[in-house]
Amino acid sequence: MSSASLTPTAIDQDFSQATASGAVPGIVAVAANAEDILYEGAFGSRDLGTGAAMTPDSVFWIASMTKAVTCAGAMQLVEQGRLSLDDPIGGILPELADIKVLDGFNAEGRPQLRPARSPITLRQLMTHTAGFCYDMWNGDMARYLEATGTPGIISCRNAALRTPLASDPGTRWEYGSNIDFVGKAVEAVSGQRLDARLHDNILAPLGMSDTGFRITDNMRARLVGMHARQPDGSLQPMPFELEQDPEFHMGGGGLYGTAHDYIAFTQMILNRGRGNGEQILKPETVDLMGRNHIGELEMTRLSSAVAFATNDVDLYPGMVKKWGLGFMINTETTAEGRSPGSLAWAGLGNTYFWIDPARNVSGVILMQVLPFADDKCLDAFARFERGVYAALDAPRQAA
C-alpha cells in the first residue's frame, strides 16, 4: 500500500461476506491511479475442491481481458506504419479477403453463404463491427458450427476461425472472434508468434511477469480453479484449461495472469502509454483508443445461446454504450460512480476491469465462475467499484 491507499474497510467487509456466504468462491481485487496501488485484497478460496486459500498473486484465466492487450500490441504496429486501421485487412490476412456472410439455412439444414458486401478493416475488427460473432451469443452460428463440424473458438485450433460473418462489415456491432484476427495480423506483420510479440513489447516492459498464454510451473502453483454455478445457486469445481500447445494463440481470450499484473496494464492506459518507466504507446495513441470508433452504431444486448458458458449480458440497461479500439465506453455516469467516457471490459470466467481517466482510477476484480455475467459476481464487482469511488470521494466530502 502507498500513502495514497484507500481505507479498505467497506470493500473488505463486502468481499469477506461474499466469499464466506458461498456467493463466490474467491476474489482478488486491485484498484490504482496512474502511479500508485490504492487497494489490493484477496478473499476466499482458489478452488473449492482443495480449499486452497486465495492470495493476491493467484493466477486466473482472464479470457477476453486479453483483447485490450492484443489491441495495444496492434496499435504499436499502427504507430510504426506496419498496420493500417482502414486498409482492407485481406491484404495482410488472405483468408479474410473473400470472406462470406451466413445467409440462413436451406430446407436440408445446410448453411447458405454469400459474399460480404465490403472488405474488413483492422478498425472494424478492433471494434467488433467486422461481422464476426461468438456462437455462445448467436444461435445461427452455433447451428453453423454443428452443421459443418467446425470446432469452437476455445479449442484454439485454426479451423475454429474459419467461420462466415454474421453480418456485413461495418453494419452492426456484434461481439465475436474479431480480436483473434487482430492477433493474426500482429503475427503476420511482425514475424513473431503472438505470445512472443506481446511478451517482448507489452508484458515484459510493464513487469507483467505472471501473465502469458502458457501456464508456467510457477504460475500453475497459484492457479485458480474454475467453478460452475448450479441451478440451485451453489458452486461446483469444474475442469477447465485452455490448450497449452495451441495452433494459434487466442488474441481474443487466451491469457492467464494476476490482478496485480493487469492493473499495471490499466495504469499504463491511465498514464497515456507510460508504465514501469517505459513508453509502451504514444499518448495520442492511447487517446485514440479511448474514443468512440463505431459512430452511430451501439453496443447491443448479448442473448445467451449456450447456457453453461454465459447468461444474457445487458450491462447498464438503457445506457448507450460505444466501443473504442479494444474497450467498451460508457456514455453516462454509472450507478457505481464511473465517469462518462471510461473504458472497460471483462472475461468469460467473471473477470472485470475498468479505467476512468477523468477520475484517474482503475480497478480489476478477478473471479473464476461460469456462466459469464453471474449475478453474484456482478454484485461483487459493483460493490467493489462503489467502494472505490466512495473512498475517493470521502476526502472531498470531509473538506
N, C-alpha and C positions, 0 to 999 in steps of 0.2 A: 504493500500500500504506500502511496505517496502522500505528501502533505495535502494533495488535492482530493483525497479519498472521501467518498460519500459515507454518511452514517448508515451502516448496513442493517440496522435492527429490523425494520419492517420487511425488507426483502428476505432476510434470513428466516424470519418467522413464517412468511408465506411458503418458502421453499421447504422448510422443515415440516410444515403441516402437510404440504402436498405429497412429500415422499413418505412420511410416517403413516399417513392415511391410506397409502397404496394407490393414490390417484395417478402418480407417475413413479416409475422405478427409481430414477436418479436424474439429477440435473447438475450441469456445470454452467455457470453464467459469469460473464465478464462485461463490465462497462468501462468506457475510456473516453477521454478527449483526445485531441491530436497529439498530446505529449505524454500524458500520464494514465496509468490504470486507476480508475476511480473505485471499482468494486470487483471482487473476484470471490466466488464461493462454489463449493461442491457439496452435494447433499444426496443421501440415499445410497442405492446400490448400483454398481456397474452391471450386475447380472443377478436377477432374482433366483436363478438356478444355483449359483455358487455362493451368493451372499457377499461377494467381494464389495468392499466399500468404494464409493465414488471418490475420486481425488481430482484436484484441479488439472493434473496432467493426463487425465483419461483421454483415450483416443476414440473418436466417433467416425462413422461413415457420414460425411457432411453432404453427400449427394449433390443436389442442384445448387448448393452454395459454391460448388466448383465453377459454375457458369461465369460468375463475375471475375474469377481469377483467369479463366480462359480468355474472356473478352479483354482483360487488361493485357494479357500476352499478345493478343492480336493487335491491340492498339499500339503497342510498342513497334510493331511492324508497319502499321499505318504511318506512324511518325517518321519511320525510315524510308517511306515511299515504296515499300516492298509489297504492301497490300493497299487496295483502294476500297473505300466504303461503298462506292457506287458503280464500279465496273462490273459487268457480268462475271459472277464467280466461276462460271463454267470454263473460263479461260485458265483457271488455276485447278479446278476440280472438274475434269471432263465428265464425270458421272452425273453432274448437275447441268450439263449443257443442253440436254434434250429431255429434261425431267417431264414426267406425266402427272396428270391430276386424276384422282379417283372420282369417277363419274357414275357411281352406283354399281348395281349388280344385275346380271341378266336373269332370265327365268330359271336357269340351271344353277344360279348362285355364284357364277363366275364374275370376278370384278371387271368392270368396264373402265378403260383408261382413255384419256385424250391428252394431246399436247398442252402444256402450260401456255398461257397467252402472252407471257413476258418472261424475260430472264430473271434469275435470282441474283441479288446483290449481297455483299457482306453486311451492309446496314440492315437489310431485311432479316438475315439470319440472326444477328445480334438482338433484334427487337421482336422476334417471334412473329414476323409478318411475311416470312418466305413461303408459308403454306404447309410446312411440316407440322405434324401433331404427335401426341403420345396416345397409344391405344387405350391407356387407362382412363382417358377423358374423351375418347372418341369411339363410339360403338362401331361405326363403319370401318375404322382402321383395325379394330380388334377382329372384326369379321374378315377383313382382308388378310391379316396375318394367319388366321386359321385356314382360310381357303387356299392360301399359297404355301403354307408351311414355313413362312418367314419367322425367324426367331425374334423374341422380344429384345428390346434395347439393352436390358440388364445383362444379356448374355455376353456383351462386349465382342460379338462376332461381326465381321464386316457385312455379312448378309443381313444383319438387323437394320442396316442403314439403307438397304435397297427397297425403300417404300415409296409409293407415289405421294404427291401432295394432297392435302385435304381441301385446298382452295388455291386459287391463282395467286402468285406472288404480289404482295402489296395491297391485297384487297381486304384483309381482315387480320386481327390479332388472334393467334391460336398457339397456345403453349405446346412445345414439342421438341423434337430432336435437333433443332436448328444449331445449337451450340456445339454439338458433336461435329458438325461440318465446319464450324469456325476452327475447332481443334485440328481438323484435317487440313484446312487452309494454312494454319500456322506451320504444320509439318511440311506441307508442300513447298512453301517459300523459304523456310529456314533450313531445311535439310536435316532437322533433328526430329526424333520422336517427341511427342507432346510432353511426356514426363520429364525428359532431359531439358527441353526448352523452358518449361515453366520453372523447373528447379534452378537452372542457371541464371534466369533473368528476373524471377519474382521471388520464389520461395527462399532460396539461399540469401540473396541480398537483404531480405526482410527478416532474416533469422528464423524463418518458419521451418525449423529442423524436424518437427514432428508431423509434417504434412507431406503426403505423397500418394501416388496411385497404388504403390505396393506397400503392404503391411510388413515392416521390418520386424525382426525378432524383438527388438527393444519396444516397438510400438505394440506388438501383439501382447506383451506382458501387461499392458494397460488398456487393452481393447474392451470397449463396452458392448455387451450383448444386445441383440435386438429382441423386442418384446411385442407380442400380438395382443391387441385389445379384444377380449372375448365379448360375445353378445350380452353377457351379464355385467359387463363393465370391468371384470377382473383382467389381470395381465398374465400372460404365459410366455416364458422364454421361447424363442424360435430360432432355428438355424438360419443364418444369413451371412453370406460373404460374397463380395464381388470376385469374379475370376481374377486370380493373381498372375496369370500369364495370358493376358487378353490379346486378341487380334488387333484391337485398337484401344487406345486409352480414351475413356469416355469424358471428353471435354465438357459435357453437359452434366456429369454426375459421378465421376469416378474417384474423387479424392477422399482420403481418410485424414483426419487431423484433430487438433486440440482447439479448445476455445481460445487459449492464450495465443496460439499461432494466428487464428483467424482475426482476432482483434487487432493484431499487427497490420493485417491487410486493410481493415477498416480505418485504422489510424492513418495509413498511407493515403487513403482517399480523403479523409478529413484534412490532411496536411497537403493537399493538392499535389500528390505524386511523390512526396518525400517521406521516407521511413527508414529507421535504423541507420541514419546517416547517409542513405543512398537515394538518388533521384531516380525512381522507378519509371515514372511517367512525367511528361511535361505538365505544368499547371493547367495550360489551356486544354490539354487532352482530357484531364480529369473533369474540367468544367464541361467539356463537350459530352462526355459520357453521362453526365448527370442531367442533361436536357431531354425534353420530350422529342423523340425521333419517330413517332408514329402519327403525327399530325392530328387529324380529326378522328382517327381510329381510337378505340378504347380497349383496355384490358377487360375481358369478359369473365363471367362466372364459369367455373370448371365443374362439369357434371360427371360424377363418377361412373365409369363403365367397368371397373374392376374393383369390386368391393373390398377385397383383402388388402389392396395397396393404398387406396385413397378414399376419403369421404368427399362429398361435394365441397368445393372450395369457393367461398364468396367473401373475400376479405373486404372489410369496410363497405357493406352493402349500401347502395345509394350514392357512394362517392365515385366520381370519375377517377380512374387510375390510368396513368400513361406509362410508357416504357422508354428508358434510356438505352445506352449501349451496355447492357448487362444487368440492369436494375429495374425493378418496379418503382414508380414515382407516385406518391400520394399527392393529391392536388388541394387538400384541405387539412386543417389541424385535426389529428385523430383524437379519440376519446382518451387515449393514454397520454397525449401531450406532444406527439411527434409533429414537427413543423411541416407546413406545405413545402413541397419540393424535396423532401427527404427521399433517400434511396433504401431499398430493402429487398430481401428475398428469403428463400427457405430451402430446406432439403426434405426429401420424402420421409425420412425417419423422424420427422418433427424436430428439425434443427432450424433456427431462425436468426436473422441479424437485421439491424437497421443502422443507417448512417444519417445523422441530422446535421448537415453543415451549418444551418442557421443557429443552432444551439451549441455547436462544437461538441457533439456527443455521439457515441455509437455504442451498440450493445450486441452481444452474441449470447444465445441460450441454446444449449445442446441437450437433447434427449434422444432415446432410441426406442421409438414406438411406431408400430404400424396399426391401422392405416394412417396416412397423412391427414393433416388438419384435424387431429384428435381434439375433442372439446377440452379435455383436462389439460393437455399440453398447451393449447391455445390460451387457456386461462392462466397457466403458469407464466407464459410469455407476456400476457397483458399485465399481470401483476408486477412482473419484473420491470417492464417499461414504465408503468405508472410510478413504481417506487423510485426509479432513477430520476424521473422528471420532478417528482415531489421533493427529493433530496436536493436537486439542483435549484429548485425554487425556494427552498427553506431559507437560505441566507438572504435572499432578496426580500422575502416577507418579513424576516426579523428586522431588517434595516428600515 
